[in-house]
Structure formats: structure tokens, C-alpha cells
Amino acid sequence: MRAAILAGGGATRFGGRPKGLERVGGSRILDRLADTMTAALGNPPLLVANAPEAPGWHRDLRVVADVRPGLGSLGGIYTAVVEAPAPVVVVAWDMPFISVALVRALAVGLESHDACLPQSGGRRGVEPLCAAYGPACREAIAASLDAGDLRAIGFHAAIRVGILPHAEVARLGDPALLFYNVNTTDDLARADQLWRRHASSPSSAGRTPERPR
């Protein structure tokens, strides 16, 4: 089982700056994710990034560009499936609160499914950019891309999809934070506040930060 960090998108709401290189709690989001995924699966993740300067972002990560450029999030997932190669757990690089326990739970989900996604309150009902994908996803995603369907979940009808129920996700941490995205400078400031509040709590003990009261 491998992991991949997806550093895609133009970060237009972030002034074009690479979001994963911003700091939360004193450390870059990219470094936090690399450490989390290495701890969860025992090997460093792949970094899927198209920026020319990406190879210099993290010396311990192998960097690959999209094998089929310009196809959005689904193109990034496809690259991870091909280059990692699958089975692979993928995470977008603007999610600083992903936990070791969640990564491992998604990986376990592939024992009986071709893809495993956590249930969430997002617009899709699941989180395709924090999910595990098996080898069968390669042909299914390729067919979807060929058909011009760039939806991140558009290929699901062609594979066996497992859903990590919301109750199970909640057991692993607060879903509102596990799937927290840093899309704007305000999001970044909020993430830093949440992380520091968690770090100062004597009862945190490595858990995902609790939802603020």
C-alpha cells in the first residue's frame, strides 16, 4: 500500500501561492501530510505536482506530474493510481488535519472494495480527495477521462465502492477537522488557530483537534 499527496489546482483563492507550503502550527502542511502518511503506511508518499519547482519542495518525496495533464482532480487521482502505483491512499495537500488512523482505515477498506471513501457532509457526500483506490480504478478512471467525464466520482459505477460510514469517521476524529480544507488565507489562519489550541491541550495526546466550542 502506497500513499500520494495531490498538489493540484491553481490556488486562485490563495493568490496562486502553493497552499501545501503554507504553515500550520509552525510546520508546512506538506510536511505534516508526508509525516502522517509515512507513519500510517510505512513508506513516504508520492507527490503529484505539475509546478516546475515541485521537486524542490520536499527532498524525501518522489515527484511526478500528471500523466494526463489538464484534467483536474480526477486526473490527479489517475496519476496516483498509475504512478504510485495502486493500491494507494490519496490526500489533497490542503488538508492539514488528516490522521494516521483515517489513512489506515481507508487502506483497510480496499481489502473488500476497489475504492474506499469516507462519508462526509460535503457536496458529494464522500471525500474523493481523501480516499483509497485499488488497481481496478485505473481502467475505470481512464474510461471516464476518455468520455470527458471529469467528476471525481464519475467512474464509481464501474467499480466496487466502499464507504467508511460517518460514525466510523467520527470515531477516528472530528470530521469537520479531518476534512478541513485550506482554500483561503482566512482558512489558513483558522487552521493555525485550531492546531495551536489542540497542541496546548494536555489531553490531546495526538488526537485530531476537537471541534472548537
C-alpha positions as CSV (number, residue, x, y, z in Angstrom):
1,M,0.0,0.0,0.0
2,R,1.3,3.4,-1.0
3,A,0.2,7.0,-0.5
4,A,0.1,10.0,-2.7
5,I,-0.3,13.7,-2.0
6,L,-2.1,15.6,-4.7
7,A,-0.8,19.1,-5.2
8,G,-3.1,20.2,-8.0
9,G,-5.2,23.2,-8.7
10,G,-4.2,26.8,-9.4
11,A,-5.0,28.0,-5.8
12,T,-6.8,31.0,-7.3
13,R,-8.4,31.8,-3.9
14,F,-5.0,31.7,-2.3
15,G,-3.4,34.2,-4.7
16,G,-1.8,31.5,-6.7
17,R,0.6,30.5,-3.9
18,P,1.3,26.8,-3.3
19,K,-1.1,26.0,-0.4
20,G,0.7,23.0,0.8
21,L,3.8,25.1,1.5
22,E,2.0,27.3,4.0
23,R,2.5,26.7,7.7
24,V,0.0,25.4,10.2
25,G,1.3,25.2,13.8
26,G,4.8,26.1,12.7
27,S,5.1,23.3,10.1
28,R,4.3,23.2,6.4
29,I,1.1,21.4,5.5
30,L,3.0,19.3,3.0
31,D,5.5,18.2,5.7
32,R,2.6,17.3,8.1
33,L,0.9,15.2,5.5
34,A,4.1,13.5,4.5
35,D,4.8,12.6,8.1
36,T,1.3,11.4,8.7
37,M,1.1,9.2,5.6
38,T,4.6,7.7,6.2
39,A,3.6,6.8,9.8
40,A,0.4,5.3,8.6
41,L,1.7,3.1,5.7
42,G,5.4,2.7,6.4
43,N,6.8,4.5,3.3
44,P,6.9,8.1,2.1
45,P,4.1,9.2,-0.2
46,L,4.3,10.2,-3.8
47,L,3.8,13.9,-4.6
48,V,1.7,14.6,-7.7
49,A,2.5,18.1,-8.7
50,N,2.8,19.9,-12.0
51,A,4.8,23.0,-10.9
52,P,8.3,23.1,-12.3
53,E,9.7,23.9,-8.8
54,A,7.9,20.9,-7.2
55,P,11.0,18.7,-7.0
56,G,12.5,21.1,-4.5
57,W,9.5,21.2,-2.2
58,H,10.4,18.0,-0.2
59,R,13.7,16.2,-0.7
60,D,12.3,12.8,0.5
61,L,9.3,12.6,-1.9
62,R,9.3,11.3,-5.4
63,V,7.5,14.0,-7.6
64,V,5.5,13.2,-10.7
65,A,3.5,15.4,-13.0
66,D,0.0,14.4,-14.2
67,V,0.3,11.7,-16.8
68,R,-2.8,13.2,-18.5
69,P,-2.5,17.0,-17.8
70,G,-5.3,19.4,-17.5
71,L,-8.0,17.0,-16.3
72,G,-8.5,18.4,-12.8
73,S,-8.8,16.3,-9.6
74,L,-9.7,13.1,-11.4
75,G,-6.5,13.5,-13.5
76,G,-4.6,13.7,-10.2
77,I,-6.2,10.6,-8.8
78,Y,-5.5,8.8,-12.0
79,T,-1.8,9.8,-11.9
80,A,-1.6,8.5,-8.3
81,V,-3.2,5.2,-9.3
82,V,-0.8,4.8,-12.2
83,E,2.4,6.1,-10.7
84,A,2.3,5.0,-7.0
85,P,1.0,2.5,-8.2
86,A,-2.3,1.4,-6.8
87,P,-3.3,0.4,-4.2
88,V,-2.9,3.9,-3.0
89,V,-4.4,6.3,-0.4
90,V,-4.6,9.8,-1.8
91,V,-5.0,13.1,0.0
92,A,-5.2,16.7,-1.3
93,W,-2.3,18.8,0.0
94,D,-4.6,21.4,1.6
95,M,-5.9,19.1,4.3
96,P,-3.7,19.6,7.4
97,F,-5.7,17.6,9.9
98,I,-5.7,14.1,8.2
99,S,-4.8,11.5,10.8
100,V,-2.8,8.3,10.8
101,A,-5.9,6.4,11.9
102,L,-8.0,7.6,9.0
103,V,-5.4,6.8,6.4
104,R,-5.1,3.2,7.8
105,A,-8.9,2.8,7.9
106,L,-9.1,3.8,4.2
107,A,-6.3,1.3,3.3
108,V,-8.1,-1.5,5.1
109,G,-11.2,-0.7,3.1
110,L,-9.5,-1.9,0.0
111,E,-9.5,-5.4,1.3
112,S,-13.0,-5.9,0.0
113,H,-13.5,-3.0,-2.4
114,D,-11.9,-1.3,-5.4
115,A,-12.1,2.1,-3.8
116,C,-12.8,3.2,-0.2
117,L,-14.1,6.7,0.5
118,P,-15.1,8.3,3.8
119,Q,-18.6,9.7,4.2
120,S,-18.8,13.4,4.9
121,G,-21.0,16.4,4.9
122,G,-19.5,17.7,1.7
123,R,-21.5,18.3,-1.5
124,R,-20.7,14.8,-2.9
125,G,-21.4,13.0,0.4
126,V,-17.9,11.5,0.3
127,E,-14.4,12.8,0.1
128,P,-12.7,11.6,-3.1
129,L,-9.6,13.6,-2.4
130,C,-9.1,11.7,0.9
131,A,-9.7,8.1,-0.2
132,A,-8.1,4.8,-1.2
133,Y,-8.0,3.4,-4.7
134,G,-7.1,-0.1,-5.9
135,P,-5.7,-1.3,-9.2
136,A,-9.2,-1.7,-10.8
137,C,-9.6,2.0,-10.7
138,R,-7.0,2.5,-13.4
139,E,-9.1,1.4,-16.3
140,A,-12.3,2.8,-14.9
141,I,-10.8,6.2,-14.5
142,A,-9.2,6.1,-17.9
143,A,-12.6,5.3,-19.5
144,S,-14.2,8.2,-17.6
145,L,-11.5,10.6,-18.8
146,D,-11.8,9.4,-22.3
147,A,-15.5,10.1,-22.2
148,G,-14.9,13.6,-20.9
149,D,-16.4,12.9,-17.5
150,L,-14.1,14.7,-15.1
151,R,-16.2,14.2,-12.0
152,A,-14.1,12.8,-9.2
153,I,-16.7,10.2,-8.5
154,G,-17.9,9.7,-12.1
155,F,-16.2,6.3,-12.5
156,H,-17.7,4.8,-9.4
157,A,-20.4,2.9,-11.3
158,A,-17.7,0.7,-12.9
159,I,-16.1,-0.4,-9.7
160,R,-16.9,-1.8,-6.2
161,V,-17.0,1.3,-3.9
162,G,-16.8,1.0,-0.1
163,I,-17.9,3.9,2.1
164,L,-16.4,4.4,5.5
165,P,-19.6,5.4,7.5
166,H,-19.8,8.8,9.2
167,A,-20.0,7.1,12.6
168,E,-16.7,5.3,11.9
169,V,-15.1,8.5,10.7
170,A,-16.2,10.3,13.8
171,R,-14.6,7.6,15.9
172,L,-11.3,8.5,14.2
173,G,-11.6,12.2,14.8
174,D,-13.9,15.2,14.3
175,P,-15.0,15.0,10.6
176,A,-15.2,18.8,10.4
177,L,-11.5,19.0,11.0
178,L,-10.3,15.8,9.4
179,F,-11.7,17.1,6.1
180,Y,-10.8,20.8,6.7
181,N,-9.5,22.5,3.5
182,V,-7.2,25.4,3.4
183,N,-8.5,27.3,0.4
184,T,-8.1,30.9,1.5
185,T,-5.9,33.0,3.8
186,D,-8.8,33.1,6.3
187,D,-8.9,29.2,6.2
188,L,-5.2,29.2,6.9
189,A,-5.4,31.5,9.9
190,R,-8.3,29.4,11.3
191,A,-6.4,26.1,10.8
192,D,-3.4,27.5,12.6
193,Q,-5.6,28.6,15.5
194,L,-7.2,25.2,15.7
195,W,-3.8,23.4,15.6
196,R,-2.3,25.6,18.3
197,R,-5.4,25.2,20.5
198,H,-5.1,21.4,20.2
199,A,-1.4,21.4,20.9
200,S,-1.8,23.4,24.1
201,S,-4.4,20.9,25.4
202,P,-2.9,18.4,27.9
203,S,-5.5,15.8,26.9
204,S,-4.9,16.0,23.1
205,A,-2.3,13.1,23.1
206,G,-2.0,13.0,19.3
207,R,-5.7,13.0,18.5
208,T,-7.2,15.1,15.8
209,P,-8.2,18.5,17.2
210,E,-11.7,18.7,18.6
211,R,-14.3,20.9,17.1
212,P,-14.0,24.4,18.7
213,R,-16.7,25.4,21.1
